[in-house]
């Protein structure tokens, strides 16, 4: 199966919802994403087992509820690294910044230093187009809003699709 490096899957706030995580992984694999970004609040290290079938590499940041950082890093090691936020990186010639909490998102977006800012924490979908594309995919877990969502970012068009699981 050929992965599409220009298609990025985005999730956040999975909060140990096994069914939602499994559904998200199936969808990401079906769409052949080239990279998965997780904006934090995995919660327990065993969550990695539910994501083990993911075909793409993952990059993540810790959320405010991710207390077992050592265990999370160890269990997710095969999928990809989990970093302390903020985490800056480049993918497909785009500058990314990943956070969990949105405190500085507006100022960071206004700086023009990033092509894409990914965050979570609020459990609400937020997509803002502009010089900097801002994405909160909503909550994958669905515990607080009764809506389980993920996002797809197409880097070739810089468009975002929010998908309900």
DRENSEMAR-404386 format. One record per residue (C-alpha): residue in one letter; y, x, z. Coordinates in steps of 0.25 Angstrom, whole numbers, plus 2048, in hexadecimal, padded with zeros to 3 digits. Example, Ala and Ser with C-alpha at 12.3 -4.5 7.8 and 13.67 -1.06 7.14 Angstrom:
DRENSEMAR-404386
A7EE83181F;S7FC83781D;
END
This chain:
DRENSEMAR-404386
X800800800;X80D8067FC;X818805806;X827802801;X83080C808;X83C804805;X8377F880D;X8397F981C;X8337EF826;X83B7ED832;X8377E7840;X83C7E684E;X8397E085B;X82A7DE859;X8287DD868;X8197DD868;X8177D185F;X8097D5859;X8097C984F;X8177CC84A;X8157DB849;X8087D9841;X80F7D0838;X81A7D9836;X8117E5833;X8097DC829;X8167D8822;X81B7E7822;X80E7EB81B;X80E7E0811;X81C7E480D;X8187F280C;X8247F7814;X827806814;X82C807822;X82D7FE82E;X8387FF838;X8367F9846;X8437F884E;X83C7F785C;X8367EF867;X8287F1863;X8257F0872;X8177F5875;X81080086E;X8047F886A;X80D7F1860;X80A7FD857;X7FC7F9855;X8017EC84F;X8097F4845;X7FE7FE842;X7FB7F8834;X8097FA82F;X809802822;X817808823;X81D81282C;X82580D838;X83281183E;X83780B84B;X84080B857;X83E807865;X8447FA86A;X8497F7878;X83B7F187C;X8337FD877;X831803885;X82480A882;X82A814878;X81F81F879;X814815877;X81B80E86B;X81D81C864;X80F820866;X809813861;X813812855;X811820851;X80881D846;X812812840;X81E81A842;X82881F84C;X830817856;X83E81D859;X84981B864;X85481385E;X85D816857;X85481C84C;X85A82183F;X852825833;X852824824;X84881D81B;X84981B80C;X85782280C;X85C817815;X86281B823;X85C81282E;X85F81083D;X855809846;X859803853;X8537F885C;X8607F3863;X86B7EE85B;X8777F3864;X87D7FD85A;X8787F784D;X8867F2848;X88D7FF84A;X881807844;X8817FE838;X8907FF836;X88F80F836;X88880E829;X87F81A82D;X87281282A;X86D80A81F;X864801828;X8647FE837;X8587F883D;X8587F284B;X8517E7853;X8527E2862;X8597D585F;X84D7CE859;X8567C884F;X8577CB840;X8637D283B;X8657D782D;X8737DD82A;X8767E281C;X8817EC819;X8837FB818;X8797FC823;X86D7F2823;X86A7ED831;X85C7E7834;X8567E0840;X8497DA83B;X8497D0847;X83D7D0851;X82F7D384B;X8297CD858;X8307C0858;X8307BE867;X83F7BA869;X8437B485C;X8357AE858;X8387B584B;X82F7C1847;X8367C983C;X8367D6835;X83F7DC82A;X83D7E381C;X8487EC817;X8487F0809;X84F7FD808;X8507FC7F9;X8597F07FA;X85D7F1808;X8597E380B;X8527DD817;X8487D2818;X8457CB825;X8367C6826;X8317BC830;X8237C0835;
END
